[in-house]
Amino acid sequence: MNNYDRTSVIVGVILVGIVLLQVLEIPARAFQFEPFGTPLTVRVTGTWIVSALLVGLSCAGTETVMRTHPAVRRRTVRYTFPTWILPGLMTAALVLLLPRSPTILYWLVGLVLGGGILAWLMLAHYHTLGLDERPRGMSVIVLRLSAYLLGLVLFTAIYRTRMRSLVTATAATLVAFLISLSVLSNEKLPMKRVFLYAAVIALVLGQTTWAFNYWRADSLTVGVLMMLFFYVLVGVVQEYVRGAIDRQVVVEFMAVAALGIWIVMRYGPR
């Protein structure tokens, strides 16, 4: 069985699980906590349970595909867990967002398109493990773009819930940490430093989410702004680890951030 067959089987099983989620009813359970002296109720629904199972299946399937690469077999690639992140988050996004489709046609299109993107993410990660610079470089660029787009979708979905900052800021911190880890793992860095930089970026995004919760704005506007801040932070860290950081680079990123904020505030939803 080649990688395309493995990937198609894995993605097919995940899509079947998403379809079954529409017909199965799993009872929800509520858990009550009192963090910081205020009550908080967390409802664990069937969607969350199935989402966790399918995300785990996506991660395991991605690892299965990565293990067939010659570089992994020769132990020249020590860590493959960063390749799990984007397929796992993509699976979670499909499980959580597809039920909100306005019609069955949108749901079917989203299911097919999402399955194709999920398979493509797995295969693109496979090519990043090779030594050939051309396919590896193209795969890294496209995966980086996919990471930012996925971050936009998830940041928007998190803010749209309008839940307490304890929940939304924590969720945004976790998403920012995972995506930062996925992007920075392609840099030539020790994994400890990758974890450190990803944690710093995630902490900044979490605090930003906390502040945005006091602003009654459109969820897409906040999602775009958070993705913009995330892009600037990751870009600055990448230039720093490459030894190319200087005043001009910082000014360029600040200019991009200022221009993006102006466009969003000027032409975005009120």
Secondary structure, DSSP 8 states (H G I E B T S, - for coil): --HHHHHHHHHHHHHHHHHHHTT-----EEEEE-GGGS-EEEEE-HHHHHHHHHHHHHHHHHHHHHTTSHHHHTTS----GGGGHHHHHHHHHHHHHGGG-SSHHHHHHHHHHHHHHHHHHHHHHHHHTSS-HHHHHHHHHHHHHHHHHHHHHHHHHHHHT---HHHHHHHHHHHHHHHHHHHHTTSS--HHHHHHHHHHHHHHHHHHHHHHTTS---HHHHHHHHHHHHHHHHHHHHHHHTT---HHHHHHHHHHHHHHHHHHHHHS--
